[in-house]
Amino acid sequence: MRIGGPVAIRNQVYGWLLLTPAAFLLVAFTHYPAVATLAQSFFTQGTALHPSKFIEFENYRFMFDDPVFWKVFRNNAIYSSITVPTSIAFAILMAIWVNEKLPLRGLVRMAYFTPTILPMIAVANIWLFFYTPEIGLLDQILGRFGFQSPNWLGNTDTVLGCVIVLAIWKDAGFFMIFYLAALQSLPVELEEAARLEGASRWYYFRRVTFPLLMPTTLFVMINSLINSFKLIDHLFILTKGGPDNASSLLLYYIYEVAFSFLDQAYASTLTVVLLALLALLAVGQFTILDKRIHYR
Amino acid sequence: MSRIEVVSLVKEWNGTRAVDNLSFVVPEGTFTVLLGPSGCGKSTTLRMIAGLEDVTAGRVLIGGKDVTRADPAKRQVSMVFQSYALFPHLSVAENILFGLKVRKIAAAERDKRLKRVAGVVGLEDFLDRKPAQLSGGQRQRVALARAIVAEYPVCLMDEPLSNLDAKLRGEMRSEIRDLQRKLGMTMVYVTHDQTEAMSMADQVVLMKDGVCEQIGTPDDLYNRPSTAFVARFLGMPPMNVIRLACGAQGCRVAGLESDGSVTVEAGDGWLLGVRPEDIALDPSCGIPGQAIAVDYLGADSVVRIALGEQQIIARVAGHCQLGSGQPIRVSWTPAVQHLFDDQGRRVA
């Protein structure tokens, strides 16, 4: 077959025809919106009276002076830096626990996994019942023992903590499944060999199990980090970001700016910053951790 | 102080007995092989000596001390696993030194031992590699090094050579044997390979279905098998075990007429054992049979022969030219006969 011959051309056309439907959908719903968002962040929000105009980095400058942005950014940083390591720690603990021979093991595994199956909205409703003043579960229990409990969700000091607890509860069981699968792929002889050498369980975990789980940990870490930025459904039910933005997260703030304040341009700016941040974190995790991970 | 005693050992799983009332002694500094077909309980026995498996009943003594319920780490035994059980994320050196670090042995001492052991097993140039970067034989050596660096008097091996190719297996066999002698280790070695058992062992414990069939030197087992099972298990090809029919006129090969008579005093249904190499083929005198097939092996040929409904195997020197279906007569001297009763127990 000669290059450029009629058969080659027909093959090319055939190939493009096969690719077109998928390419069209990708461009229309992924690539174009991404580029449009980036472009929009350099314009003002257009109205009937004031058509949008190019303002370079004015939106970004505004963002740097926006106290709400910084507050939300700080919230998200706290939220992520607590939920990610804590849910990983719980996931490993639970996975090791349900990997042992224990009675009703299937039931325990299922119980740990249940929060994953529930939609975030349902989870938020459950926890709303826990946190509600007077009639909530927490208040009822603390009241029994004569404690005065704060208005968990109405207090700027406690509200972020409440949201964090919920997120950990929801995520840990999901990540446990990955750790359980990883644990079950470790040969039992390794543990037996270590036992014969007199290694304690903690020593074995620290020197063998944990390093061999690192590929799973990296995967889980990136996923839970992304989750901590993209999962905000519970805020709609529990707090609406309040009080005083004390529980608002970046994506929730973007939603508010775009659909409550109807400032698409500024929302685009925030979105670009969020994406850049996530990309940076993922690249950092890969480059720093990848070298220290043993892949089988 | 490293004699191993196994006394009436029993292991049960949900009512089935994997090891049934097993007793043997491994004298200090000797090499004992637990031999038997798959599922005979030999690995389970080894794991009970190591402490990795709970004992249902019976006792295990190491160096005169009862360790039946002792923690594996307290028994001062090292072990080589069939899969080698190397830590994949640690280098060869770290793998070898894992146990010494656990036991907090000083760094200077660790280095000294590492150097010595690496020299013994020939791994000096590979200490920085990960297990995945090694060949099967080299991994085997790492496992071996990890077992001897502990300098424990007792070493247990669970089919350590089964993942190697035939040539390497032959080399490692003599290396392990030399090492055991040089270091004076008391070794218990599990295998299903009779060649390993015959060539390495001071003592063989042959097991079947969790029960000990015979304990003895390789020579004992080969020349005086105590049951028909042992006779059939050892030798390549294994011993012929021929069923006899005995009556007032004496004994003959079951299924044959008077021309199949053999000179032996036996009861009806007893078994007669003859090694293939002890059978002579002769066209004129002996028990009549028919050649079925010939396997030419170079130095000799293995001939399958039908005696009535029974089949036997003869091993003859050179290239045997018998064709399939050709009539042949077989004979042997009474001195090479082994006699087993109808239960398979040795009579003479």
Boltz contact constraints between the chains, C-beta under 6 A:
constraints:
  - contact:
      token1: [A, 189]
      token2: [B, 81]
      max_distance: 6.0
  - contact:
      token1: [A, 189]
      token2: [B, 83]
      max_distance: 6.0
  - contact:
      token1: [A, 189]
      token2: [B, 85]
      max_distance: 6.0
  - contact:
      token1: [A, 190]
      token2: [B, 85]
      max_distance: 6.0
  - contact:
      token1: [A, 192]
      token2: [B, 52]
      max_distance: 6.0
  - contact:
      token1: [A, 193]
      token2: [B, 85]
      max_distance: 6.0
  - contact:
      token1: [A, 195]
      token2: [B, 72]
      max_distance: 6.0
  - contact:
      token1: [A, 196]
      token2: [B, 72]
      max_distance: 6.0
  - contact:
      token1: [A, 196]
      token2: [B, 79]
      max_distance: 6.0
  - contact:
      token1: [A, 197]
      token2: [B, 99]
      max_distance: 6.0
  - contact:
      token1: [A, 197]
      token2: [B, 102]
      max_distance: 6.0
  - contact:
      token1: [A, 198]
      token2: [B, 73]
      max_distance: 6.0
  - contact:
      token1: [A, 198]
      token2: [B, 102]
      max_distance: 6.0
  - contact:
      token1: [A, 198]
      token2: [B, 103]
      max_distance: 6.0
  - contact:
      token1: [A, 199]
      token2: [B, 102]
      max_distance: 6.0
  - contact:
      token1: [A, 208]
      token2: [B, 87]
      max_distance: 6.0
  - contact:
      token1: [A, 211]
      token2: [B, 89]
      max_distance: 6.0
  - contact:
      token1: [A, 212]
      token2: [B, 89]
      max_distance: 6.0
  - contact:
      token1: [A, 294]
      token2: [B, 89]
      max_distance: 6.0
  - contact:
      token1: [A, 296]
      token2: [B, 88]
      max_distance: 6.0
